[in-house]
Amino acid sequence: MQNQYETVFIITPVLSEPQMKETVMKFKNLITDNKGEIIHEEDWGLKKLAYPIQKKTTGFYALLEFKVEPEFISKLETEYRRDERIIRFLTVKLNKYAIEYNNKKREKNVNNLIKE
């Protein structure tokens, strides 16, 4: 049975825009190659960090919401640790209330865009 997860990772700010997009694509492909399904993706852009990480004060934030088998999460997090472009990551399993909240939030954002 597949569970729904959300992962946010911070990519080092020394990369160019194409290199940053390539890094995000690497992890999206890793998920889909392991029978996962990408539900939602957000690029939060370059943001200031709350505290320096590896002597860096900014980073590119990316969010992926996906469905995958639970056994895959340890493989995904191992890949985050191995990739020197990733300076931080957090993966959480979404319960039914979080999934419902995310869906409502996306619907609201789409409706707001349509009204404008």
For each residue, the residues with C-beta under 8 A, 3 or more apart:
1: 69
2: 36 37 67 68 69
3: 67 68 69 70 93 94
4: 39 65 66 67 93 94 99
5: 65 66 67 68 73 91 92 93 94
6: 63 64 65 66 91 92 94 98 102
7: 27 63 64 66 76 89 90 91 92
8: 61 62 63 89 90
9: 27 61 62 80 86 88 89 90
10: 49 53 59 60 61 86 87 88 89
11: 15 20 23 24 59 60 61 62 85 86 87
12: 15 54 56 59 60 84 85 86 87
13: 46 56 58 59 60
14: 56
15: 11 12 19 20 23 60 85
16: 19 20
17: 20 21
18: 21 22
19: 15 16 22 23 85
20: 11 15 16 17 23 24 60
21: 17 18 24 25
22: 18 19 25 26
23: 11 15 19 20 26 27 83 85 86
24: 11 20 21 27 28 41 43 62 64
25: 21 22 28 29
26: 22 23 29 30 83
27: 7 9 23 24 30 31 64 76 79 80
28: 24 25 31 32 38 41 64
29: 25 26 32 33
30: 26 27 33 34 76 79
31: 27 28 34 36 37 38 64 66 68 72 76
32: 28 29 36 37 38
33: 29 30
34: 30 31 68 69 72 75
35: 68 69
36: 2 31 32 66 67 68 69 72
37: 2 31 32 66 67 68
38: 28 31 32 41 64 65 66
39: 4 65 66 67
40: 63 64 65 102 106
41: 24 28 38 62 63 64 65
42: 62 63
43: 24 60 61 62
44: 47 60 61 62 63
45: 60 61
46: 13 58 59 60
47: 44 58 59 60 61
48: 57 58
49: 10 52 53 56 57 58 59
50:
51:
52: 49 55 56 57
53: 10 49 56 59 87 88
54: 12 87
55: 52
56: 12 13 14 49 52 53 59 87
57: 48 49 52
58: 13 46 47 48 49
59: 10 11 12 13 46 47 49 53 56 87 88
60: 10 11 12 13 15 20 43 44 45 46 47
61: 8 9 10 11 43 44 45 47
62: 8 9 11 24 41 42 43 44
63: 6 7 8 40 41 42 44
64: 6 7 24 27 28 31 38 40 41
65: 4 5 6 38 39 40 41 94 102
66: 4 5 6 7 31 36 37 38 39
67: 2 3 4 5 36 37 39
68: 2 3 5 31 34 35 36 37 72 73 76
69: 1 2 3 34 35 36 72
70: 3 73 93
71: 74 75
72: 31 34 36 68 69 75 76
73: 5 68 70 76 77 91
74: 71 77 78
75: 34 71 72 78 79
76: 7 27 30 31 68 72 73 79 80 91
77: 73 74 80 81 89 91
78: 74 75 81 82
79: 27 30 75 76 82 83
80: 9 27 76 77 83 86 89
81: 77 78 86
82: 78 79
83: 23 26 79 80 86
84: 12
85: 11 12 15 19 23
86: 9 10 11 12 23 80 81 83 89
87: 10 11 12 53 54 56 59
88: 9 10 53 59
89: 7 8 9 10 77 80 86
90: 7 8 9
91: 5 6 7 73 76 77
92: 5 6 7
93: 3 4 5 70
94: 3 4 5 6 65 98 99 102
95: 98 99
96: 99 100
97: 100 101
98: 6 94 95 101 102
99: 4 94 95 96 102 103
100: 96 97 103 104
101: 97 98 104 105
102: 6 40 65 94 98 99 105 106
103: 99 100 106 107
104: 100 101 107 108
105: 101 102 108 109
106: 40 102 103 109 110
107: 103 104 110 111
108: 104 105 111 112
109: 105 106 112 113
110: 106 107 113 114
111: 107 108 114 115
112: 108 109 115 116
113: 109 110 116
114: 110 111
115: 111 112
116: 112 113
